[in-house]
Amino acid sequence: MPEPSPVPANAFCTKLRVRFADCDPAGIVFYPRYFEMFNDLVEDWCSEGLKHSFTEIVTRRGWGLPTVHTEVDFAAPSVFGEMLSASLSVRAIGASSITVQIALRGPGGEERVRGKVVLVLIDRKVHRPIPIPDDLRARMREFVPPGV
C-alpha cells in the first residue's frame, strides 16, 4: 500500500463511530462495512458540505447518486468503539460523474482505509445519467484540493 497521504486541504471531514454491528467475530470491522461507512460519508457530505440532503436529492428531485466504481486499500484494522476521522475530497468532476478520494483514520491519525469512489448523478425514473447542475458543480469544486 502506498504511503498514507495527509488530509487534503478543502476536504470534507467528519467523525464516524465504529459500531458493534460493524465488527466480525474477530472484533474488527468486517471489510464490507467500510463501504457502508463510505456511503454514510457521501451522504453527510451532500447534506453538510453541498447543502443538498439526500432527502432533497432522492425524494424531492428524483435523482440518485449511485457508486459506479470503487478502489479500496485496507491499511490496518479498526475496532469496536473507536471514533474514526473521515475525509472526502473531490478529485474530478465530469458531466455527470464525481470522483472522490475517501480516507478513514484511527484515533491517532493513522490511515486505516483509503478509497477512490466514482459516483454518477442519475434520474431515478429512467436510471440514466444527468448533467450535474451548475450550482451543485460549484459547491463540489469547493472540495477540490489545490493543485488538483
DSSP file (Angstrom, degrees, kcal/mol; ACC not computed):
  #  RESIDUE AA STRUCTURE BP1 BP2  ACC     N-H-->O    O-->H-N    N-H-->O    O-->H-N    TCO  KAPPA ALPHA  PHI   PSI    X-CA   Y-CA   Z-CA
    1    1 A M              0   0    0      0, 0.0    72,-0.0     0, 0.0    74,-0.0   0.000 360.0 360.0 360.0 137.1    0.0    0.0    0.0
    2    2 A P        -     0   0    0      0, 0.0     3,-0.1     0, 0.0     0, 0.0  -0.167 360.0 -77.3 -61.9 161.5    1.3    3.5   -0.8
    3    3 A E        -     0   0    0      1,-0.1     2,-0.0     0, 0.0     0, 0.0  -0.279  58.5 -96.0 -57.7 143.4    2.4    5.8    2.0
    4    4 A P        -     0   0    0      0, 0.0    -1,-0.1     0, 0.0   110,-0.0  -0.338  39.8-137.9 -61.2 142.1   -0.5    7.5    3.8
    5    5 A S        -     0   0    0     -3,-0.1   106,-0.0     1,-0.1     0, 0.0  -0.731  19.3-106.2-100.6 152.7   -1.3   10.9    2.5
    6    6 A P        -     0   0    0      0, 0.0    -1,-0.1     0, 0.0     3,-0.0  -0.281  50.1 -82.4 -68.8 162.9   -2.2   13.9    4.6
    7    7 A V        -     0   0    0      1,-0.1     3,-0.1     4,-0.0     4,-0.0  -0.534  57.0-116.9 -65.2 123.0   -5.8   15.1    4.8
    8    8 A P    >   -     0   0    0      0, 0.0     3,-1.6     0, 0.0    80,-0.1  -0.271  27.3-102.1 -63.8 146.8   -6.1   17.3    1.7
    9    9 A A  T 3  S+     0   0    0      1,-0.2     3,-0.1   137,-0.1     0, 0.0  -0.379 109.8  25.4 -59.4 147.9   -6.9   21.0    2.1
   10   10 A N  T 3  S+     0   0    0      1,-0.2    -1,-0.2   135,-0.1     2,-0.1   0.487  89.6 147.2  73.1   5.4  -10.5   21.7    1.4
   11   11 A A    <   -     0   0    0     -3,-1.6     2,-0.5    78,-0.1    -1,-0.2  -0.388  54.3-118.3 -70.3 148.4  -11.6   18.1    2.3
   12   12 A F  E     -A   88   0A   0     76,-3.0    76,-2.2   131,-0.2     2,-0.4  -0.782  40.6-168.9 -80.7 127.0  -14.9   17.5    3.9
   13   13 A C  E     +A   87   0A   0     -2,-0.5     2,-0.3    74,-0.2    74,-0.2  -0.947  18.6 144.7-126.4 142.8  -14.1   16.0    7.3
   14   14 A T  E     -A   86   0A   0     72,-2.2    72,-3.1    -2,-0.4     2,-0.4  -0.900  41.5-100.3-155.4-177.9  -16.3   14.3   10.0
   15   15 A K  E     -A   85   0A   0     -2,-0.3     2,-0.4    70,-0.2    70,-0.2  -0.905  23.9-166.6-115.9 145.0  -16.2   11.5   12.5
   16   16 A L  E     -A   84   0A   0     68,-2.6    68,-3.5    -2,-0.4     2,-0.4  -0.998  14.6-140.5-130.4 128.5  -17.6    8.0   12.2
   17   17 A R  E     -A   83   0A   0     -2,-0.4     2,-0.7    66,-0.2    66,-0.2  -0.708  17.1-126.4 -88.4 137.0  -18.0    5.7   15.2
   18   18 A V        -     0   0    0     64,-3.1    63,-2.4    -2,-0.4     2,-0.2  -0.750  35.5-156.7 -80.2 116.8  -17.2    2.0   14.8
   19   19 A R    >   -     0   0    0     -2,-0.7     3,-1.4    61,-0.2     4,-0.5  -0.512  28.2-109.8 -95.9 161.7  -20.3    0.3   16.0
   20   20 A F  G >  S+     0   0    0      1,-0.3     3,-1.5     2,-0.2    60,-0.1   0.885 119.2  57.6 -54.9 -41.7  -20.8   -3.2   17.3
   21   21 A A  G 3  S+     0   0    0      1,-0.3    -1,-0.3     8,-0.0    -3,-0.0   0.669  97.9  62.7 -67.1 -16.2  -22.7   -4.2   14.1
   22   22 A D  G <  S+     0   0    0     -3,-1.4     8,-2.7     7,-0.1    -1,-0.3   0.654  92.7  83.6 -79.0 -15.9  -19.7   -3.2   12.1
   23   23 A C  B <   -E   29   0B   0     -3,-1.5     6,-0.2    -4,-0.5    56,-0.1  -0.598  64.2-145.3-102.3 150.9  -17.5   -5.8   13.6
   24   24 A D    >   -     0   0    0      4,-2.6     3,-2.5    -2,-0.2     4,-0.1  -0.370  47.7 -82.1 -96.3-179.8  -16.9   -9.5   12.9
   25   25 A P  T 3  S+     0   0    0      0, 0.0    -2,-0.0     0, 0.0    -1,-0.0   0.712 127.8  65.1 -60.1 -18.8  -16.2  -12.3   15.5
   26   26 A A  T 3  S-     0   0    0      2,-0.2     3,-0.1     1,-0.0    -3,-0.0   0.567 115.8-115.7 -78.6  -7.1  -12.5  -11.2   15.4
   27   27 A G  S <  S+     0   0    0     -3,-2.5    53,-0.9     1,-0.3     2,-0.3   0.604  80.1 106.4  85.6  11.2  -13.6   -7.9   16.9
   28   28 A I  B    S-F   79   0C   0     51,-0.2    -4,-2.6    -4,-0.1    -1,-0.3  -0.790  84.0 -76.1-118.8 165.2  -12.5   -5.8   13.9
   29   29 A V  B     -E   23   0B   0     49,-2.3     2,-0.5    -2,-0.3    -6,-0.3  -0.409  45.3-125.6 -62.0 126.2  -14.5   -4.0   11.2
   30   30 A F    >   -     0   0    0     -8,-2.7     3,-2.8    -2,-0.2     4,-0.5  -0.648  28.2-121.8 -71.6 122.2  -15.8   -6.6    8.7
   31   31 A Y  T >> S+     0   0    0     -2,-0.5     3,-1.4     1,-0.3     4,-0.6   0.715 106.3  60.1 -50.5 -36.4  -14.5   -5.1    5.5
   32   32 A P  H >> S+     0   0    0      0, 0.0     4,-1.0     0, 0.0     3,-0.9   0.794  94.0  68.4 -62.8 -22.4  -17.8   -4.6    3.6
   33   33 A R  H <> S+     0   0    0     -3,-2.8     4,-2.2     1,-0.3    -2,-0.2   0.793  87.2  65.9 -65.3 -26.1  -18.9   -2.3    6.4
   34   34 A Y  H <> S+     0   0    0     -3,-1.4     4,-2.7    -4,-0.5    -1,-0.3   0.863  95.8  56.8 -62.7 -33.0  -16.3    0.2    5.2
   35   35 A F  H <X S+     0   0    0     -3,-0.9     4,-2.2    -4,-0.6    -1,-0.2   0.882 106.3  49.2 -65.3 -36.5  -18.4    0.6    2.1
   36   36 A E  H  X S+     0   0    0     -4,-1.0     4,-2.7     2,-0.2    -2,-0.2   0.899 110.0  51.3 -66.0 -39.8  -21.4    1.5    4.2
   37   37 A M  H  X S+     0   0    0     -4,-2.2     4,-2.4     2,-0.2    -2,-0.2   0.903 108.5  51.8 -62.9 -40.6  -19.2    4.0    6.0
   38   38 A F  H  X S+     0   0    0     -4,-2.7     4,-2.4     2,-0.2    -2,-0.2   0.933 110.7  48.0 -59.2 -45.3  -18.1    5.4    2.7
   39   39 A N  H  X S+     0   0    0     -4,-2.2     4,-2.5     1,-0.2    -2,-0.2   0.902 110.0  51.6 -64.3 -40.8  -21.8    5.8    1.7
   40   40 A D  H  X S+     0   0    0     -4,-2.7     4,-2.5     1,-0.2    -1,-0.2   0.904 110.0  50.7 -60.0 -40.8  -22.6    7.4    5.1
   41   41 A L  H  X S+     0   0    0     -4,-2.4     4,-2.7     2,-0.2    -2,-0.2   0.916 109.7  49.1 -64.3 -43.6  -19.7    9.9    4.5
   42   42 A V  H  X S+     0   0    0     -4,-2.4     4,-2.5     2,-0.2    -2,-0.2   0.917 111.4  50.2 -61.4 -42.7  -21.0   10.7    1.0
   43   43 A E  H  X S+     0   0    0     -4,-2.5     4,-2.2     2,-0.2    -2,-0.2   0.915 112.1  46.7 -63.0 -42.8  -24.5   11.3    2.4
   44   44 A D  H  X>S+     0   0    0     -4,-2.5     4,-3.4     2,-0.2     5,-0.7   0.895 110.9  53.1 -64.5 -40.1  -23.1   13.6    5.1
   45   45 A W  I  X>S+     0   0    0     -4,-2.7     5,-2.5     3,-0.2     4,-1.4   0.916 109.2  49.0 -61.2 -43.8  -21.0   15.4    2.5
   46   46 A C  I  <5S+     0   0    0     -4,-2.5     6,-3.1     3,-0.2     5,-0.2   0.945 119.1  38.3 -60.3 -47.5  -24.1   16.0    0.4
   47   47 A S  I  <5S+     0   0    0     -4,-2.2     6,-0.2     4,-0.2    -2,-0.2   0.955 131.4  23.8 -69.7 -51.6  -26.1   17.3    3.4
   48   48 A E  I  <5S+     0   0    0     -4,-3.4    -3,-0.2    -5,-0.2    -2,-0.2   0.865 132.9  32.2 -88.7 -38.5  -23.5   19.3    5.2
   49   49 A G  I  <<S+     0   0    0     -4,-1.4    -3,-0.2    -5,-0.7    -4,-0.1   0.908 130.5  29.5 -87.4 -45.8  -21.0   20.2    2.5
   50   50 A L  S   <S-     0   0    0     -5,-2.5    -3,-0.2    -6,-0.1    -4,-0.2   0.568  95.7-131.2 -92.0 -10.3  -23.1   20.5   -0.6
   51   51 A K  S    S+     0   0    0     -6,-0.4     2,-0.4    -5,-0.2    -4,-0.2   0.832  74.1 114.4  60.4  33.8  -26.2   21.7    1.2
   52   52 A H        -     0   0    0     -6,-3.1    -1,-0.1    -7,-0.2    -2,-0.1  -0.845  56.9-152.3-131.4  93.9  -28.3   19.1   -0.7
   53   53 A S     >  -     0   0    0     -2,-0.4     4,-2.8    -6,-0.2     5,-0.2  -0.204  26.3-114.8 -63.5 157.9  -29.6   16.5    1.7
   54   54 A F  H  >>S+     0   0    0      1,-0.2     4,-3.2     2,-0.2     5,-0.7   0.835 119.6  59.6 -62.6 -31.0  -30.3   13.0    0.4
   55   55 A T  I  >>S+     0   0    0      2,-0.2     5,-1.8     3,-0.2     4,-1.3   0.937 109.5  42.9 -59.6 -45.3  -34.0   13.7    1.1
   56   56 A E  I  4>S+     0   0    0      3,-0.2     5,-2.2     2,-0.2     6,-0.3   0.938 119.1  43.9 -63.9 -47.9  -33.8   16.7   -1.3
   57   57 A I  I  <5S+     0   0    0     -4,-2.8     6,-2.8     3,-0.2    -2,-0.2   0.949 127.0  25.8 -64.8 -50.9  -31.8   14.7   -3.9
   58   58 A V  I  <5S+     0   0    0     -4,-3.2     4,-0.4     4,-0.2    -3,-0.2   0.938 130.7  30.7 -84.6 -49.4  -33.7   11.4   -3.9
   59   59 A T  I  <<S+     0   0    0     -4,-1.3    -3,-0.2    -5,-0.7    -4,-0.1   0.951 128.4  29.7 -80.5 -50.7  -37.2   12.3   -2.7
   60   60 A R  I   <S+     0   0    0     -5,-1.8    -3,-0.2     1,-0.1    -4,-0.2   0.898 131.1  31.2 -81.6 -39.9  -37.8   15.8   -4.0
   61   61 A R  S   <S-     0   0    0     -5,-2.2    -3,-0.2    -6,-0.2    -1,-0.1   0.678  95.1-130.9 -94.1 -18.0  -35.7   16.0   -7.1
   62   62 A G        +     0   0    0     -4,-0.4    62,-2.6    -6,-0.3    63,-0.5   0.743  60.1 135.6  75.4  22.3  -35.9   12.3   -8.1
   63   63 A W  E     -G  123   0D   0     -6,-2.8     2,-0.3    60,-0.2    -1,-0.2  -0.463  39.1-156.1 -93.6 170.4  -32.2   12.0   -8.6
   64   64 A G  E     -G  122   0D   0     58,-1.7    58,-2.4    -2,-0.2   -10,-0.0  -0.939  10.3-157.9-136.6 162.6  -29.8    9.2   -7.4
   65   65 A L        +     0   0    0     -2,-0.3    56,-0.2    56,-0.2    -7,-0.0  -0.460  27.1 176.5-138.2  62.7  -26.1    9.2   -6.7
   66   66 A P        -     0   0    0      0, 0.0    54,-1.9     0, 0.0     2,-0.5  -0.296  34.0-114.2 -72.5 153.8  -25.0    5.6   -7.1
   67   67 A T  E     +B  119   0A   0     52,-0.2    52,-0.2     1,-0.1     3,-0.1  -0.743  33.6 174.7 -81.3 129.3  -21.5    4.4   -6.8
   68   68 A V  E     +     0   0A   0     50,-3.0     2,-0.3    -2,-0.5    51,-0.2   0.544  65.5  16.0-113.2 -13.2  -20.3    3.0  -10.1
   69   69 A H  E     +B  118   0A   0     49,-1.2    49,-2.7     2,-0.0    -1,-0.4  -0.973  60.8 178.1-157.9 144.2  -16.7    2.3   -9.3
   70   70 A T  E     -B  117   0A   0     -2,-0.3     2,-0.4    47,-0.2    47,-0.2  -0.993  10.8-170.8-149.2 145.8  -14.6    1.9   -6.2
   71   71 A E  E     -B  116   0A   0     45,-2.2    45,-2.6    -2,-0.3     2,-0.4  -0.998  18.5-174.3-131.3 132.9  -11.0    1.1   -5.4
   72   72 A V  E     -B  115   0A   0     -2,-0.4     2,-0.4    43,-0.2    43,-0.2  -0.988  17.1-165.4-136.8 138.8  -10.0    0.4   -1.8
   73   73 A D  E     -B  114   0A   0     41,-2.9    41,-2.4    -2,-0.4     2,-0.6  -0.985  13.2-152.2-117.8 132.7   -6.8   -0.2    0.2
   74   74 A F  E     +B  113   0A   0     -2,-0.4    39,-0.2    39,-0.2    38,-0.1  -0.925  19.6 170.6-106.5 118.1   -7.0   -1.6    3.7
   75   75 A A        -     0   0    0     37,-3.3    38,-0.2    -2,-0.6    37,-0.2   0.843  61.9  -8.9 -97.4 -40.1   -4.1   -0.5    5.9
   76   76 A A  S    S-     0   0    0     36,-1.3    -1,-0.3    34,-0.1     2,-0.0  -0.987  75.5 -93.2-158.4 154.4   -4.9   -1.5    9.4
   77   77 A P        -     0   0    0      0, 0.0     2,-0.3     0, 0.0    36,-0.0  -0.334  27.6-148.2 -74.1 155.4   -7.9   -2.9   11.3
   78   78 A S        -     0   0    0    -49,-0.1   -49,-2.3    28,-0.1     2,-0.3  -0.920  16.4-147.5-117.5 148.6  -10.4   -0.7   13.2
   79   79 A V  B >   -F   28   0C   0     -2,-0.3     3,-2.0   -51,-0.2   -61,-0.2  -0.812  28.7 -76.0-122.9 159.6  -12.2   -2.0   16.4
   80   80 A F  T 3  S+     0   0    0    -53,-0.9   -61,-0.2    -2,-0.3    -1,-0.1  -0.169 114.0  20.2 -49.1 132.5  -15.5   -1.6   18.1
   81   81 A G  T 3  S+     0   0    0    -63,-2.4    -1,-0.3     1,-0.3   -62,-0.1   0.182  88.9 131.1  92.6 -16.1  -15.9    1.7   19.9
   82   82 A E    <   -     0   0    0     -3,-2.0   -64,-3.1   -65,-0.1     2,-0.6  -0.353  53.6-135.9 -69.4 150.9  -13.2    3.7   18.0
   83   83 A M  E     -A   17   0A   0    -66,-0.2     2,-0.3    -3,-0.1   -66,-0.2  -0.949  23.1-156.6-105.1 117.0  -14.0    7.1   16.6
   84   84 A L  E     -A   16   0A   0    -68,-3.5   -68,-2.6    -2,-0.6     2,-0.5  -0.726  12.2-132.5 -95.2 142.3  -12.6    7.3   13.0
   85   85 A S  E     -AC  15 105A   0     20,-2.5    20,-2.8    -2,-0.3     2,-0.4  -0.839  27.4-162.0 -90.2 127.2  -11.8   10.5   11.3
   86   86 A A  E     -AC  14 104A   0    -72,-3.1   -72,-2.2    -2,-0.5     2,-0.4  -0.908   9.6-175.4-115.1 137.6  -13.2   10.5    7.8
   87   87 A S  E     -AC  13 103A   0     16,-2.4    16,-2.0    -2,-0.4     2,-0.4  -0.984   6.0-171.7-132.5 146.8  -12.2   12.8    4.9
   88   88 A L  E     +AC  12 102A   0    -76,-2.2   -76,-3.0    -2,-0.4     2,-0.4  -0.994   7.2 177.2-136.0 126.2  -13.6   13.2    1.4
   89   89 A S  E     - C   0 101A   0     12,-2.2    12,-2.9    -2,-0.4     2,-0.5  -0.969  30.3-118.9-128.7 149.3  -12.0   15.3   -1.3
   90   90 A V  E     + C   0 100A   0     53,-2.5    10,-0.3    -2,-0.4     3,-0.1  -0.733  28.6 174.7 -88.5 127.8  -13.1   15.7   -4.9
   91   91 A R  E     +     0   0A   0      8,-3.3     2,-0.3    -2,-0.5     9,-0.2   0.696  66.8   4.1-103.8 -26.9  -10.6   14.6   -7.5
   92   92 A A  E     - C   0  99A   0      7,-1.5     7,-2.8     2,-0.0     2,-0.5  -0.971  52.3-158.5-159.8 144.3  -12.6   15.0  -10.7
   93   93 A I  E     + C   0  98A   0     -2,-0.3     5,-0.2     5,-0.2     2,-0.1  -0.980  20.7 178.7-126.6 117.6  -16.0   16.4  -11.8
   94   94 A G        -     0   0    0      3,-3.2    38,-0.2    -2,-0.5    -2,-0.0  -0.185  51.6 -75.9 -99.4-163.7  -17.3   15.1  -15.1
   95   95 A A  S    S-     0   0    0      1,-0.1    37,-2.6    36,-0.1     3,-0.0   0.911 125.6  -8.1 -62.9 -42.6  -20.5   15.9  -17.0
   96   96 A S  S    S+     0   0    0     35,-0.2    25,-2.9    23,-0.0     2,-0.3   0.381 122.4  82.8-133.4  -2.3  -22.5   13.6  -14.6
   97   97 A S  E     - D   0 120A   0     23,-0.2    -3,-3.2    32,-0.1     2,-0.4  -0.758  50.8-163.1-111.8 155.8  -19.8   11.9  -12.6
   98   98 A I  E     -CD  93 119A   0     21,-2.5    21,-3.0    -2,-0.3     2,-0.5  -0.999   7.1-156.0-133.6 128.2  -17.8   12.8   -9.5
   99   99 A T  E     -CD  92 118A   0     -7,-2.8    -8,-3.3    -2,-0.4    -7,-1.5  -0.933  19.3-176.4-105.6 124.5  -14.6   11.1   -8.4
  100  100 A V  E     -CD  90 117A   0     17,-3.1    17,-2.8    -2,-0.5     2,-0.5  -0.900  22.0-141.3-122.0 150.6  -13.9   11.4   -4.7
  101  101 A Q  E     -CD  89 116A   0    -12,-2.9   -12,-2.2    -2,-0.3     2,-0.4  -0.943  23.0-169.0-107.0 129.0  -11.0   10.2   -2.5
  102  102 A I  E     -CD  88 115A   0     13,-3.2    13,-3.0    -2,-0.5     2,-0.4  -0.947   7.5-178.5-120.8 138.9  -12.0    8.9    0.9
  103  103 A A  E     -CD  87 114A   0    -16,-2.0   -16,-2.4    -2,-0.4     2,-0.5  -1.000  11.0-161.2-135.7 138.3   -9.8    8.2    3.9
  104  104 A L  E     -CD  86 113A   0      9,-2.8     8,-3.1    -2,-0.4     9,-1.7  -0.981  16.4-169.5-116.2 129.1  -10.7    6.8    7.3
  105  105 A R  E     -CD  85 111A   0    -20,-2.8   -20,-2.5    -2,-0.5     6,-0.2  -0.895  18.1-119.6-122.1 148.2   -8.1    7.3   10.0
  106  106 A G    >   -     0   0    0      4,-3.1     3,-2.3    -2,-0.3   -21,-0.1  -0.139  45.2 -85.1 -75.4 176.8   -7.8    5.9   13.5
  107  107 A P  T 3  S+     0   0    0      0, 0.0    -1,-0.1     0, 0.0   -23,-0.1   0.758 130.2  51.5 -57.1 -27.2   -7.8    8.0   16.7
  108  108 A G  T 3  S-     0   0    0      2,-0.1     3,-0.1     3,-0.0    -2,-0.0   0.382 122.5-103.6 -90.8   3.7   -4.0    8.5   16.4
  109  109 A G  S <  S+     0   0    0     -3,-2.3     2,-0.2     1,-0.3     3,-0.0   0.400  73.0 144.3  91.5  -2.3   -4.3    9.8   12.8
  110  110 A E        -     0   0    0      1,-0.1    -4,-3.1    -5,-0.1    -1,-0.3  -0.491  56.3-110.4 -73.5 139.0   -3.1    6.6   11.2
  111  111 A E  E     + D   0 105A   0     -6,-0.2    -6,-0.3    -2,-0.2     3,-0.1  -0.509  39.1 171.0 -71.8 130.5   -4.7    5.7    8.0
  112  112 A R  E     +     0   0A   0     -8,-3.1   -37,-3.3     1,-0.4   -36,-1.3   0.790  67.1   6.9-102.7 -45.9   -7.0    2.6    8.2
  113  113 A V  E     -BD  74 104A   0     -9,-1.7    -9,-2.8   -39,-0.2    -1,-0.4  -0.999  58.5-171.6-144.3 139.9   -8.8    2.6    4.8
  114  114 A R  E     +BD  73 103A   0    -41,-2.4   -41,-2.9    -2,-0.3     2,-0.3  -0.999  14.2 175.2-132.9 137.8   -8.4    4.6    1.7
  115  115 A G  E     -BD  72 102A   0    -13,-3.0   -13,-3.2    -2,-0.4     2,-0.5  -0.993  29.0-145.7-145.6 151.7  -10.7    4.6   -1.3
  116  116 A K  E     -BD  71 101A   0    -45,-2.6   -45,-2.2    -2,-0.3     2,-0.4  -0.969  27.9-173.3-109.7 127.7  -11.4    6.1   -4.7
  117  117 A V  E     -BD  70 100A   0    -17,-2.8   -17,-3.1    -2,-0.5     2,-0.5  -0.985  14.4-156.9-128.7 131.7  -15.1    6.2   -5.4
  118  118 A V  E     -BD  69  99A   0    -49,-2.7   -50,-3.0    -2,-0.4   -49,-1.2  -0.943  15.7-173.5-108.6 124.5  -16.8    7.3   -8.6
  119  119 A L  E     -BD  67  98A   0    -21,-3.0   -21,-2.5    -2,-0.5     2,-0.4  -0.835   8.5-154.6-113.0 151.3  -20.4    8.5   -8.2
  120  120 A V  E     - D   0  97A   0    -54,-1.9     2,-0.5    -2,-0.3   -23,-0.2  -0.995  15.0-132.5-130.4 131.0  -22.9    9.3  -11.0
  121  121 A L        +     0   0    0    -25,-2.9     9,-2.5    -2,-0.4     2,-0.3  -0.696  38.8 178.7 -79.2 124.9  -25.8   11.7  -10.8
  122  122 A I  E     -GH  64 129D   0    -58,-2.4   -58,-1.7    -2,-0.5     2,-0.7  -0.861  39.2-117.9-127.6 160.2  -28.8   10.0  -12.3
  123  123 A D  E >>> -GH  63 128D   0      5,-2.6     4,-1.7    -2,-0.3     5,-1.1  -0.897  28.8-151.9 -89.2 115.8  -32.5   10.5  -13.0
  124  124 A R  T 345S+     0   0    0    -62,-2.6   -61,-0.1    -2,-0.7    -1,-0.1   0.755  87.6  63.7 -67.8 -23.9  -34.0    7.7  -10.9
  125  125 A K  T 345S+     0   0    0    -63,-0.5    -1,-0.2     1,-0.2   -62,-0.1   0.895 122.2  18.4 -66.5 -38.4  -37.1    7.3  -13.2
  126  126 A V  T <45S-     0   0    0     -3,-0.6    -2,-0.2     2,-0.2    -1,-0.2   0.441  97.9-129.2-112.6  -2.9  -35.1    6.3  -16.2
  127  127 A H  T  <5 +     0   0    0     -4,-1.7    -3,-0.2     1,-0.2   -64,-0.0   0.905  64.0 130.7  53.2  47.1  -31.9    5.2  -14.4
  128  128 A R  E   < -H  123   0D   0     -5,-1.1    -5,-2.6     1,-0.0    -1,-0.2  -0.952  63.8 -97.5-128.1 148.0  -29.7    7.3  -16.7
  129  129 A P  E     -H  122   0D   0      0, 0.0    -7,-0.3     0, 0.0   -32,-0.1  -0.296  37.2-164.8 -61.1 146.8  -27.0    9.9  -16.0
  130  130 A I        -     0   0    0     -9,-2.5    -9,-0.2   -34,-0.2     2,-0.0  -0.942  30.8 -90.9-128.6 154.0  -28.0   13.5  -16.0
  131  131 A P        -     0   0    0      0, 0.0   -35,-0.2     0, 0.0   -36,-0.1  -0.348  43.3-110.1 -63.7 143.0  -25.7   16.6  -16.1
  132  132 A I        -     0   0    0    -37,-2.6   -35,-0.1   -38,-0.2     5,-0.0  -0.626  40.4-114.0 -71.6 123.7  -24.6   18.0  -12.7
  133  133 A P     >  -     0   0    0      0, 0.0     4,-2.7     0, 0.0     3,-0.3  -0.249  21.5-116.5 -60.2 148.9  -26.4   21.3  -12.3
  134  134 A D  H  > S+     0   0    0      1,-0.2     4,-2.4     2,-0.2     5,-0.2   0.857 113.2  52.3 -56.5 -40.5  -24.1   24.3  -12.2
  135  135 A D  H  > S+     0   0    0      2,-0.2     4,-1.6     1,-0.2    -1,-0.2   0.898 113.3  44.1 -66.2 -38.9  -25.0   25.3   -8.6
  136  136 A L  H  > S+     0   0    0     -3,-0.3     4,-2.3     2,-0.2    -2,-0.2   0.890 111.9  53.3 -70.4 -40.0  -24.2   21.8   -7.4
  137  137 A R  H  X S+     0   0    0     -4,-2.7     4,-2.0     1,-0.2    -2,-0.2   0.901 106.9  52.8 -59.8 -42.7  -21.0   21.7   -9.5
  138  138 A A  H  X S+     0   0    0     -4,-2.4     4,-0.7     1,-0.2    -1,-0.2   0.899 109.8  47.8 -62.7 -41.1  -19.8   25.0   -8.0
  139  139 A R  H >< S+     0   0    0     -4,-1.6     3,-0.9     1,-0.2     4,-0.3   0.893 109.1  54.1 -66.6 -39.0  -20.3   23.6   -4.4
  140  140 A M  H >< S+     0   0    0     -4,-2.3     3,-2.1     1,-0.2   -50,-0.2   0.884  99.8  61.7 -61.4 -38.2  -18.4   20.4   -5.4
  141  141 A R  H >< S+     0   0    0     -4,-2.0     3,-1.7     1,-0.3    -1,-0.2   0.771  89.0  70.6 -60.9 -25.1  -15.5   22.5   -6.6
  142  142 A E  T << S+     0   0    0     -3,-0.9    -1,-0.3    -4,-0.7    -2,-0.2   0.695  97.6  52.0 -64.0 -17.5  -15.1   23.8   -3.1
  143  143 A F  T <  S+     0   0    0     -3,-2.1   -53,-2.5    -4,-0.3    -1,-0.3   0.213  80.9 108.7-106.6  12.9  -13.8   20.3   -2.1
  144  144 A V  S <  S-     0   0    0     -3,-1.7   -53,-0.1   -55,-0.2     3,-0.1  -0.811  73.2-123.5 -88.0 122.2  -11.2   20.0   -4.8
  145  145 A P    >   -     0   0    0      0, 0.0     3,-1.8     0, 0.0  -135,-0.1  -0.287  36.9 -88.6 -62.5 150.0   -7.7   20.3   -3.2
  146  146 A P  T 3  S+     0   0    0      0, 0.0  -137,-0.1     0, 0.0     0, 0.0  -0.308 114.0  24.3 -56.8 140.0   -5.4   23.0   -4.5
  147  147 A G  T 3         0   0    0     -3,-0.1    -3,-0.0     1,-0.0     0, 0.0   0.442 360.0 360.0  85.6  -1.0   -3.4   21.8   -7.4
  148  148 A V    <         0   0    0     -3,-1.8    -1,-0.0   -58,-0.1     0, 0.0   0.432 360.0 360.0 -96.3 360.0   -5.8   19.0   -8.5
